[in-house]
Amino acid sequence: MKSIAEILFEILELGEGWIIKDKKINKKIDKKIKEIDIFIEYTSSTGYFPENKELLNVYIYSSSRSIRHLDLFEYKYYLNARIPRVKDGKLGIRNIAQ
């Protein structure tokens, strides 16, 4: 049987280099707060520049971001990650392409 992390990884279709680092399920029934936080991490040292698809070394990571995803059953579903960025000498710094 697959773990919840494996199932969520398949649903998200994160692509190469991404892993689910942690998950947190908040079930405060009395105040009706039901949330799932998934913490993902990019583990590769390279990424593709979006405009020309050139494979470059990761230059820097963005600050941590929390992005609301589609709800999963009655739970609000959030992705939390630091987005890797790559630097092209002519075009500048961009988030990696998937």
Steps between C-alpha positions, in 0.01 A plus 500: 500500500628847408563766764310829489823672390533264201138557401533879527824491299317320218207744514728806489712380205793702635760378254863406538697648786203562732426303816239523773703593806219515757124514544279646769131426545306747713162365616344753738146371472342740752603809298459315170862551398610210287826557315777298342841661461744326268864612515688430178869543428706516183801270539672532162790740457390596146186630334378615159486868409139571388567698180764283332479173699873513570606282793670721760616471860253617763607853588275582799168404660201727555373561851255238621160520328167349590270438202136395535436195285168336418320371808533133584162380625400750772859602571664823382819394329821706500838447333800653676832534319802711422510532121843445340622772267761484225712778351566556132781745419293690243139455616537523880354294784179296460307226682587162352281358223321169548 
